[in-house]
Structures are given as C-alpha cells and as structure tokens.
Amino acid sequence: MAGGGEKTPASAAQTRKARSLHGSVYGRSSERLNQGACTFSPSVSSSKDSQQQLVTPVQPPKSADSRSSPCSSESLGSDSGGAPFDICMSANKCPIVKLNPSLLEINRDKRRERELSKDVAQLQHLRPGMVLLKRFIKPNDQVKIVKVCRQLGVGYGGFYSPGYRDGAKLRLRMMCLGKNWDPDSCSYSDTRPFDGAQPPTIPEEFKKYVQDAIQASHEFLKQRIGAAKAMEELPLMSPDICLVNFYNSSGRLGLHQDKDESKSSLDKGLPVVSFSLGETTEFLYGDVRDEEKVSKVELESGDVLIFGGKSRLIFHGVCNMKPKTAPKWLTDETNLRPGRLNLTFRQY
C-alpha cells in the first residue's frame, strides 16, 4: 500500500535497484518510454517485478450530498481521501467567477492594461510547427483562468497527486478536463479508474482562448511563410481534452512526447496548445530525448506555446522553476500558491 510505513534497509535497497532499472521519477532512462509504451516520462515499466508501479489512491465512496458543493472539504480528487488540493491559499469560501464584469472591474482592467501596454504580445517562430506567443493571455483573463481552475480543482474529479506503490509522489498535481488521462496505462477514458469520477468539461471560455491563440499564430505565420504553409504548419483543432497540472516551485517534468491521442489526431499533426500561469519556468524541446541536445526557452505567466505539424511529437519537458516570479497582481487577486499552473489542450 502506498506510503505504508518506513522502509527496511533491504526494501530500500530493492527500491533503489528498481529505480536504477527504470530511470528516475522523471524518466531520464525509462525503459518503457524508450520502447514507446508510454508518453509521460514519470511512468515506469509494466513488468511484474517492478518495484515502482504508478498507482493512484483509492477514494472512499461519497454520498451525493458531499458532491453538491465544489468547495466541500469532502470532495474527491484528493490524496488518499484527505481534503482536496487547493491551488490557491484561499479563505473558506469559493471565489466567484463573474462572466459579466462590473464597472469597477472594467476600469481596473483598463488601468492594468495601460500599465502593461509595453507588454504587447510578441510571437516567436521557434521551429517549423512551433510558435510562442509571449504574454498573450491578458491579465484579467489569467485571473479568471486561475479562479475557474481553482473551483473545478477542489470539486469532484479535481486535482489529485499521482504516486508510486513505494510511497514516492510526483511533484505535481493533476486534473483532467473533457477526458481522463491515466499515467499508468497511458490512455484516455471517460472516468478516473481509482474513484470513478468523470472529468469536468472544458469551459467554453477556455476553448475561445485556444482558438484566439491559434488564429493569432496563423496570422503571424501567413506574413512569414504564406497562408497555405501556415495552415500546414499549425492545423486547426477543436480541443476536447485539457490536462491541468500544478507544479510547486521545485517541480519539474522530464523529456517526453505527447502521443496518447488518437492516430488520426497525431497523423494530422493537430497541435497542443499550452498556457502558462504563475511562476516562470524553463521549457526544453528537441527531436531527441537528451537534455544535453535540446533547445530551451523561458515560459512566463500569460505565455501560450503551440506545437503541431512537424513538431507535434517533439520531446519536451520543464525544469528550473524560478521562484517568486509570478506577477504580483495575479497572486494578489487569486492567492495562487507559489508555483506554476499549466493547461495543455489537445484534440483526441
């Protein structure tokens, strides 16, 4: 059972031996990944003698009443039946997400946009099929995204912490929207295997942000390579999956490929669209799974990274989080914990 007491010297030695066979928690040399059996680098070998199988905690059954409030302390999506993980260091009540902002909020947003007028979105063509939109998500939209993710994350089907049978935990919290992605089987399904929770749907506003980012990328690429090639580099896509990961300030993710979507989606090169909110991190990407041979770029709060077409199956990962780099206005208005909130949208 996960986390079941202290290890004896013998069992600790066995665990070290198992990890030496299957790579680190972040999969630097995972045999399973090299064989293409899984695309998420923390995953490990599925052999029967493996000491480090990825598992998720079994949740006790809940009554219908415990699911009625997204802020209930008894909601599922937590660690081993404990209180749900909250990405915000918040008060006891849920933040209210207002779709129709008040005049006070509108004026505040205008002042903020004037203050940040020098931070006009800058687009970078990193490689064929890969575009970075710097500071593309507006400040008020960043606040809204954090608050919506917080509300969904403390509810049924919200954030949980994947772990290993020896008690080791990944340094991230995960929530799936649209479809559930299981790190153990490297596959999608309609429910989570450990508690039967159905993932929340992707908010329509999130989908609009994705479409706006793809459209802006097309306009940018048209000026550089022409309309026809722009569409070939970054095909249109309609997201039906979103993986929401929260990393604390020491979190990282080893090089991996996102290739658990359908064959049709991968063959068409339908892009992955990634939102970064909170602290700045270093993003690694390249054609080989070797950190010494990859390129690096910093992702800041509000950045959108898109990779599709010829870059759809690049190896990528994150490391070197920069503590205390989250915008003050974002943490002031949301109480977002120190760390980085990352949303990656795909079409199955």
C-alpha positions in Angstrom: 0.0 0.0 0.0 1.3 3.5 -0.9 3.1 5.3 1.9 2.8 2.3 4.3 5.4 3.0 7.0 9.2 3.2 6.9 11.2 1.0 4.6 13.7 -1.5 6.0 17.2 -1.3 4.7 16.5 -4.3 2.5 13.4 -2.9 0.9 15.1 0.5 0.4 17.8 -1.3 -1.5 15.3 -3.1 -3.6 13.6 0.3 -4.4 17.0 1.8 -5.4 17.6 -1.2 -7.6 14.2 -0.9 -9.3 14.8 2.8 -9.9 18.2 2.1 -11.4 16.4 -0.2 -13.9 13.6 2.1 -14.8 15.1 5.5 -14.5 14.3 8.4 -12.2 10.9 9.7 -11.3 11.2 12.0 -14.2 12.2 9.2 -16.6 15.7 10.1 -17.8 16.3 6.5 -18.8 12.9 4.8 -18.5 12.9 1.6 -20.5 9.2 1.8 -21.0 9.4 5.2 -22.6 12.2 4.2 -24.9 10.0 1.4 -26.1 7.2 3.8 -26.8 4.8 2.2 -24.3 4.1 5.4 -22.6 4.5 9.1 -23.3 4.6 10.6 -19.9 8.1 10.5 -18.6 7.3 9.7 -14.9 5.7 6.4 -16.0 7.6 3.2 -15.4 7.9 -0.3 -16.7 4.9 -2.5 -16.6 6.9 -5.7 -15.8 5.6 -7.8 -12.9 8.8 -7.5 -10.9 8.9 -3.7 -11.0 9.0 -2.2 -7.5 7.8 1.2 -8.7 4.4 0.9 -10.4 2.5 4.1 -10.8 -0.8 4.0 -8.9 -3.4 6.4 -7.7 -5.1 6.4 -4.3 -8.4 4.6 -3.8 -11.0 7.0 -2.6 -13.8 6.0 -0.2 -17.3 6.3 -1.6 -19.0 9.6 -1.1 -22.7 10.4 -0.6 -24.5 12.5 -3.1 -24.5 15.4 -0.6 -20.7 15.5 -0.4 -20.5 16.2 -4.1 -23.1 19.0 -4.2 -20.6 21.8 -3.4 -17.4 22.2 -5.4 -15.8 23.6 -2.3 -16.7 20.8 0.1 -13.8 19.6 2.1 -15.1 16.0 1.4 -14.9 16.3 -2.4 -13.0 13.7 -4.3 -9.9 14.4 -6.3 -7.6 14.5 -3.3 -4.8 12.4 -1.8 -5.9 9.2 -0.1 -9.2 10.5 1.0 -7.9 13.8 2.5 -9.0 17.3 1.8 -9.0 18.3 -1.9 -5.9 20.1 -3.0 -6.4 23.8 -3.5 -4.1 25.7 -5.9 -4.9 28.9 -4.1 -4.1 29.8 -0.5 -7.7 31.0 -0.1 -10.2 31.7 2.5 -13.0 29.3 3.3 -15.3 30.4 0.5 -15.0 29.9 -3.2 -14.0 32.8 -5.4 -17.0 34.0 -7.6 -16.3 33.9 -11.3 -18.3 36.7 -12.9 -18.9 36.3 -16.6 -20.2 39.9 -16.8 -17.7 42.1 -15.1 -18.8 45.1 -13.0 -17.9 48.7 -14.0 -15.3 48.7 -11.2 -13.6 45.6 -12.6 -13.7 47.0 -16.2 -12.0 50.3 -15.0 -9.4 48.3 -13.0 -8.7 46.1 -16.1 -8.2 49.2 -18.2 -5.8 50.6 -15.8 -3.9 47.4 -15.7 -3.7 47.1 -19.5 -2.4 50.7 -19.6 0.3 49.8 -17.1 1.2 46.7 -19.1 0.9 48.4 -22.5 4.6 47.8 -23.2 4.0 44.1 -22.8 2.3 43.6 -26.2 2.2 40.0 -27.3 5.3 39.0 -29.2 5.2 36.0 -31.4 8.3 33.8 -31.9 8.6 31.1 -34.6 10.8 28.7 -32.7 10.8 25.9 -35.3 8.5 24.5 -38.0 5.2 23.9 -36.4 6.1 25.6 -33.1 5.1 29.2 -32.1 5.4 31.0 -28.8 3.0 33.8 -28.0 4.6 35.9 -25.3 2.2 37.5 -22.7 -0.7 36.5 -25.0 -3.2 35.9 -22.2 -4.4 39.2 -20.8 -4.1 39.9 -17.1 -7.8 39.8 -16.3 -8.1 36.5 -18.3 -5.2 35.0 -16.3 -7.1 35.8 -13.1 -10.3 34.2 -14.5 -8.5 31.1 -15.6 -6.9 30.6 -12.2 -10.2 31.1 -10.4 -12.1 28.7 -12.6 -9.3 26.0 -12.3 -9.5 26.5 -8.5 -13.2 26.0 -8.4 -13.0 22.9 -10.6 -9.9 21.6 -8.8 -11.4 21.4 -5.4 -14.5 19.6 -6.7 -15.4 16.1 -7.8 -12.9 14.9 -10.4 -10.5 17.7 -9.4 -6.8 17.8 -8.6 -5.0 14.7 -7.3 -1.5 13.6 -6.8 -0.3 10.6 -8.7 2.1 8.4 -6.7 4.0 5.1 -6.6 3.5 2.0 -4.6 6.6 2.6 -2.6 5.2 5.9 -1.4 7.0 8.2 -3.8 5.0 11.1 -5.2 5.3 13.1 -8.4 6.0 16.7 -7.9 2.8 17.9 -9.5 -1.0 17.9 -9.0 -3.1 16.9 -12.0 -6.7 17.5 -13.1 -8.2 16.4 -16.4 -10.9 18.2 -18.3 -13.0 16.5 -21.0 -11.4 13.1 -20.8 -9.3 11.5 -18.2 -5.7 10.6 -18.9 -4.3 7.8 -16.8 -0.5 8.0 -16.4 -0.3 4.3 -15.5 -2.0 2.9 -18.7 -1.1 6.0 -20.8 -4.6 6.1 -22.2 -7.7 8.2 -22.1 -11.1 7.3 -20.7 -14.4 8.9 -19.6 -13.8 8.3 -15.9 -10.9 8.1 -13.5 -10.0 4.5 -12.6 -9.4 5.0 -8.9 -12.6 6.8 -7.9 -14.9 6.7 -11.0 -15.0 10.5 -11.2 -15.9 11.9 -14.5 -13.6 14.8 -15.6 -15.2 18.2 -15.6 -16.0 19.7 -19.1 -13.7 22.2 -20.6 -15.2 25.7 -20.0 -16.2 27.4 -23.3 -14.2 30.5 -22.5 -11.0 28.3 -22.3 -11.8 27.0 -25.8 -12.2 30.5 -27.1 -8.7 31.4 -25.7 -7.3 28.4 -27.6 -9.0 29.4 -30.8 -7.7 33.0 -30.4 -4.2 31.8 -29.9 -4.3 29.5 -33.0 -5.8 32.3 -35.1 -3.1 34.8 -33.9 -0.4 32.2 -34.8 -1.9 31.7 -38.3 -1.9 35.5 -38.9 1.8 35.6 -37.8 2.8 32.7 -39.9 1.0 34.0 -43.0 3.2 37.0 -43.0 6.3 34.8 -42.8 5.6 31.7 -45.0 2.2 32.4 -46.7 -1.4 31.3 -45.9 -1.2 27.7 -47.3 2.0 26.8 -45.4 0.7 28.4 -42.2 -2.2 26.1 -42.2 0.1 23.1 -42.9 2.4 24.1 -40.1 -0.4 24.5 -37.5 -3.6 22.8 -38.5 -6.9 23.9 -36.9 -8.1 21.9 -33.9 -11.0 21.9 -31.5 -9.9 20.9 -28.0 -11.8 18.1 -26.2 -9.1 17.4 -23.7 -7.2 19.6 -21.3 -4.6 18.4 -18.8 -4.2 20.9 -15.9 -1.0 20.5 -13.9 0.1 22.5 -10.9 3.8 22.4 -10.1 5.2 23.8 -6.9 8.4 25.9 -7.1 10.6 22.8 -7.1 8.5 20.9 -9.7 9.8 19.7 -13.0 8.9 17.2 -15.7 11.4 15.2 -17.7 11.5 15.0 -21.5 8.6 13.1 -23.0 6.3 13.0 -26.0 2.5 13.7 -26.1 1.3 10.8 -28.2 -1.6 9.2 -26.5 -4.2 10.9 -28.6 -5.9 9.1 -31.5 -3.9 8.0 -34.5 -6.0 10.4 -36.7 -5.1 13.4 -34.5 -1.4 12.6 -34.5 -1.3 11.9 -38.2 -2.8 15.2 -38.9 -0.4 16.9 -36.6 -3.2 18.6 -34.6 -1.4 21.0 -32.2 -1.0 21.0 -28.5 -1.8 24.4 -27.0 -0.1 25.2 -23.7 -1.0 28.0 -21.2 1.5 29.1 -18.5 0.3 30.9 -15.4 2.3 31.9 -12.3 6.0 31.4 -12.0 8.5 31.4 -14.9 9.9 28.1 -15.9 12.4 26.8 -18.4 10.9 24.8 -21.2 13.0 22.1 -23.0 12.3 20.8 -26.5 14.0 18.9 -29.2 14.0 15.9 -31.6 15.8 13.6 -29.2 15.3 12.6 -25.6 18.6 14.0 -24.4 18.7 17.2 -22.2 22.2 17.9 -23.5 20.9 18.3 -27.1 17.6 20.2 -26.6 16.7 23.8 -27.0 15.5 26.0 -24.1 13.0 28.9 -23.8 11.5 30.6 -20.8 7.8 30.5 -20.3 6.3 33.3 -18.3 2.8 33.9 -16.9 0.5 34.6 -19.8 2.6 32.9 -22.4 1.0 30.5 -24.9 3.1 27.8 -26.6 1.7 25.9 -29.6 3.4 22.9 -31.2 1.8 20.8 -34.0 2.5 19.7 -37.6 6.2 18.6 -37.9 6.7 19.5 -34.2 3.7 17.6 -32.8 5.8 14.7 -31.5 8.8 16.7 -30.2 10.3 15.7 -26.9 9.7 18.4 -24.3 9.8 19.0 -20.6 10.1 21.7 -17.9 12.8 22.4 -15.3 14.4 25.2 -13.3 11.3 26.9 -12.0 12.1 30.5 -10.9 10.6 31.1 -7.5 8.8 34.4 -6.8 8.5 35.4 -10.5 4.7 35.2 -10.6 3.1 38.6 -11.3 2.1 40.3 -8.0 -1.3 41.3 -9.4 -2.1 37.7 -10.2 -1.2 36.4 -6.7 -2.9 39.3 -5.0 -6.2 38.7 -6.8 -6.2 34.9 -6.7 -4.0 33.8 -3.8 -2.4 31.4 -6.2 0.2 29.2 -4.4 3.9 29.6 -5.3 4.4 27.6 -8.4 3.1 27.2 -12.0 -0.3 26.4 -13.4 -0.1 24.8 -16.8 -3.0 23.9 -19.1 -2.4 21.8 -22.2 -5.2 21.5 -24.7 -5.4 18.7 -27.3 -8.0 17.1 -29.6 -8.3 13.4 -29.1 
